[in-house]
Amino acid sequence: MRLDKFLKVSRLIKRRTLAKEVADQGRILINGQEAKASTQVKIGDQLEIQFGQKKVTIKVEDLKDTTKKEEAANLYTIVKEVKI
């Protein structure tokens, strides 16, 4: 699954266009490598996302094309959250 679609489906970022912009700015790392919006995400990958003043590291647990709001948090687990 594409990175921008995963971020939208998991509701980490609300819109896919915004997820694409964040990825293209180099603020997302997958397993330590800088990622573009089209980078493929697999189960078990670690994503490091910089949101303004904090950096969140998550582990991908599941991939789904669509999900309900209540189930979106089941697609990932937060490994750590650091304020910058």
N, C-alpha and C positions, 0 to 999 in steps of 0.2 A: 504494500500500500504506500502511496506517496505520503511524504512527510506533512505537506499542507493539509491533505485530507484527514490524516490521522489526528492532527491537532484540532481540527474542526469537529470531527466525530466524537472525540474524547472530551470536547468542550474545554480544553485548556486555553484555546483562543477562539473567540466567538465566530469570526468570519474567515473563510478560506483565503480571501484576498489579503486580509491582515496577516494571516499565517505565512503567506507567500512573501510579503514585505519583510517580516521579521527574519525569515530564513535567508532572504537575499541580502540582508544587512550583516549577515555573519554572526547572529546572536544565538544560533542553535548549533550544538555539537552532538553528533551521534557517535558513541563509543570513542570520544576524543577527537574525532575528525569533523571539520567544519562541513555543514550540510546545506544543500540548496533545497528549494521547495519540492523538486522532483525526485529527491533522494528516496530510495526505497527503505521502509521501516519494517523490521522483522520482530517477531516475538523474542524477548530476551535482550533487545537493544536498550542501551542507556542513553537517554536524551538529557542534555544540559541546556536549559533555556534561560536566557537573561530577560527578566521583566523589569525594566526600569531600575529600581534600587535593590532587587533581589535576584538571586540565581537559584533555580529549582532543578534538581536532578530527579528524573523519574525512570522507572523501568517499565518497558512495554510488556503487559501481561497477556493481551488478547487483541485481535484485529477484527473489526466488523465494519461493514459498509454503512450501516445505519444503526443507531441505538437510541433508546429512550433516555430522557434526562436523568432518571434515577440509576440507570445502568452504566452511564458514561464513566463514572469513577472506577468501575471494575476493569476498565481497559488498561489501567496503569496503577503503579504504586509509587508513592513519593519516597525516594531514598533519602534525600536531604534538602533542606531549604536554608540558604545563607543570605543574610543582608549584606549588601556591599557598602 
